[in-house]
Amino acid sequence: MYTFVTGGTGRVGSAVVDELLGNDHTVLALARSDASARTLDKAGAVPLRGDLTDLDVLRAGAAQADGVIHLAFANDFTSPDAIARAVAEESAALAVLGEALAGSDRPLVIVSGTPAVPGRASTETDPLPTDGPVGGRSRAVMAVLDLASRGVRSSAVRLPRTVHSDGDGGFAGMLTDIARRTGVSGYPGDGTQRWPAVHALDAAVLFRLALEQAPAGTSWHAVADDGDEVRDIAAVIGRRLNVPVEARPQEAFGPLGPIFATDQPSSSTHTRQALGWTPAQPSLLKDLENIQP
Ligand SMILES: NC(=O)c1ccc[n+]([C@@H]2O[C@H](COP(=O)([O-])OP(=O)(O)OC[C@H]3O[C@@H](n4cnc5c(N)ncnc54)[C@H](OP(=O)(O)O)[C@@H]3O)[C@@H](O)[C@H]2O)c1
């Protein structure tokens, strides 16, 4: 299959590109810089120069492909304004990709996040939250899933809070960055809230399976670890960096503080059964042992 990928140089996207190329796909990949184009070329993909705001480039990429996987996102969580800009940019890009595929029955696989449900692990049928700093991302995802009624085989792979590789990535990686900066491995609240996780290589397999098999309008959970207590994550980070492990107020974690403080375990039972997805990589707590002081 000739697949157009956005975000193909990121932690998740580079794993997706490798997974596709290793399984008889060819890849056309959006590249917003010469450096990214070189990386993609070296990986074996065909770079398509442009960024998420180049809507004509996105339209052309989708038009010539048998399917699209969208992962690009300006992961700038430094302020509410920066988050809002990133969400608006992605929403406009998704609308163009969806329109380009309408009526073709070709697949459009997009990235989403696992929702939090009080008191239990969330499942693939739980709705996405449309409030909070990234609520707009959920609305864009739902608009794409609705394109099922307009001849797009749309699906969403919901990633857990941490997609990791080499001991880094996602929320756990942000905790590590904060610990390096402040000299304290902090966690919000009492640290018993649980965050789900997946290794980037396992997530990449699920993106490929969704591209190949997912029925239109469906959502899938790329969850390998249902939920690690955040204080256990902070404990490994503190040990690896040789810094103390302490509870910190939620406000110390910036605009994402409320999400950091939420108990949000998640399950992938349906995904594993329906798509035959079997995560095989190390768990988050094992992978965090790769953190270097
Ligand atoms: N990592 C996680 O734990 C996690 C968890 C939940 C959801 N997600 C979501 O999964 C997706 C991929 O995550 P990731 O960790 O792989 O992200 P990442 O490592 O930060 O990579 C972001 C990718 O998007 C590209 N990109 C960013 N802004 C762009 C723009 N304006 N135009 C074109 N390309 C742009 C980057 O290109 P350059 O290389 O050229 O900068 C890069 O390929 C994102 O949507 C993210 O929000 C990730």
The ligand as a Tripos MOL2 file, in Angstrom:
@<TRIPOS>MOLECULE
LIG
   48    52     1     0     0
SMALL
NO_CHARGES

@<TRIPOS>ATOM
      1 N1          4.6450   10.3420   22.8200 N.am      1 LIG1
      2 C1          3.5650   10.1660   23.5450 C.2       1 LIG1
      3 O1          3.6570    9.6810   24.6530 O.2       1 LIG1
      4 C2          2.1830   10.5020   23.0110 C.ar      1 LIG1
      5 C3          1.0960   10.2060   23.8080 C.ar      1 LIG1
      6 C4         -0.1710   10.4820   23.3460 C.ar      1 LIG1
      7 C5         -0.3340   11.0510   22.0910 C.ar      1 LIG1
      8 N2          0.7630   11.3580   21.3230 N.ar      1 LIG1
      9 C6          0.5500   11.9550   19.9990 C.3       1 LIG1
     10 O2          1.1400   11.1250   19.0220 O.3       1 LIG1
     11 C7          1.6300   11.9220   17.9470 C.3       1 LIG1
     12 C8          3.0870   11.6360   17.7180 C.3       1 LIG1
     13 O3          3.7790   11.8220   18.9560 O.3       1 LIG1
     14 P1          5.3510   11.8040   19.0480 P.3       1 LIG1
     15 O4          5.7110   11.5800   20.4580 O.co2     1 LIG1
     16 O5          5.8990   10.9070   17.9840 O.co2     1 LIG1
     17 O6          5.6780   13.3350   18.6880 O.3       1 LIG1
     18 P2          7.0880   13.9770   18.3780 P.3       1 LIG1
     19 O7          8.2060   13.0440   18.6490 O.co2     1 LIG1
     20 O8          7.0770   15.3320   19.0480 O.co2     1 LIG1
     21 O9          7.0200   14.1900   16.8060 O.3       1 LIG1
     22 C9          6.1870   15.1550   16.2420 C.3       1 LIG1
     23 C10         6.1850   14.9420   14.7410 C.3       1 LIG1
     24 O10         5.3120   15.9020   14.1570 O.3       1 LIG1
     25 C11         6.0520   16.6770   13.2190 C.3       1 LIG1
     26 N3          5.5030   18.0390   13.2510 N.ar      1 LIG1
     27 C12         5.2690   18.8020   14.3250 C.ar      1 LIG1
     28 N4          4.7250   19.9630   13.9500 N.ar      1 LIG1
     29 C13         4.6260   19.9260   12.5980 C.ar      1 LIG1
     30 C14         4.1650   20.8200   11.6270 C.ar      1 LIG1
     31 N5          3.6870   22.0260   11.9610 N.pl3     1 LIG1
     32 N6          4.2020   20.4420   10.3410 N.ar      1 LIG1
     33 C15         4.6890   19.2230    9.9760 C.ar      1 LIG1
     34 N7          5.1450   18.3290   10.8550 N.ar      1 LIG1
     35 C16         5.1170   18.6840   12.1480 C.ar      1 LIG1
     36 C17         7.4890   16.6120   13.6580 C.3       1 LIG1
     37 O11         8.3430   16.9300   12.5770 O.3       1 LIG1
     38 P3          9.8950   17.3880   12.7920 P.3       1 LIG1
     39 O12        10.6700   16.1260   13.1190 O.co2     1 LIG1
     40 O13        10.2760   17.9630   11.5050 O.co2     1 LIG1
     41 O14         9.9090   18.3430   13.9510 O.co2     1 LIG1
     42 C18         7.5520   15.1500   14.0800 C.3       1 LIG1
     43 O15         7.6420   14.3200   12.9490 O.3       1 LIG1
     44 C19         1.3470   13.3670   18.3330 C.3       1 LIG1
     45 O16         0.1230   13.7250   17.7580 O.3       1 LIG1
     46 C20         1.2300   13.3040   19.8260 C.3       1 LIG1
     47 O17         0.4580   14.3570   20.3620 O.3       1 LIG1
     48 C21         2.0010   11.0690   21.7520 C.ar      1 LIG1
@<TRIPOS>BOND
     1     1     2 1
     2     2     3 2
     3     2     4 1
     4     4     5 ar
     5     4    48 ar
     6     5     6 ar
     7     6     7 ar
     8     7     8 ar
     9     8     9 1
    10     8    48 ar
    11     9    10 1
    12     9    46 1
    13    10    11 1
    14    11    12 1
    15    11    44 1
    16    12    13 1
    17    13    14 1
    18    14    15 2
    19    14    16 1
    20    14    17 1
    21    17    18 1
    22    18    19 2
    23    18    20 1
    24    18    21 1
    25    21    22 1
    26    22    23 1
    27    23    24 1
    28    23    42 1
    29    24    25 1
    30    25    26 1
    31    25    36 1
    32    26    27 ar
    33    26    35 ar
    34    27    28 ar
    35    28    29 ar
    36    29    30 ar
    37    29    35 ar
    38    30    31 1
    39    30    32 ar
    40    32    33 ar
    41    33    34 ar
    42    34    35 ar
    43    36    37 1
    44    36    42 1
    45    37    38 1
    46    38    39 2
    47    38    40 1
    48    38    41 1
    49    42    43 1
    50    44    45 1
    51    44    46 1
    52    46    47 1
@<TRIPOS>SUBSTRUCTURE
     1 LIG1         1 GROUP 0 **** ****
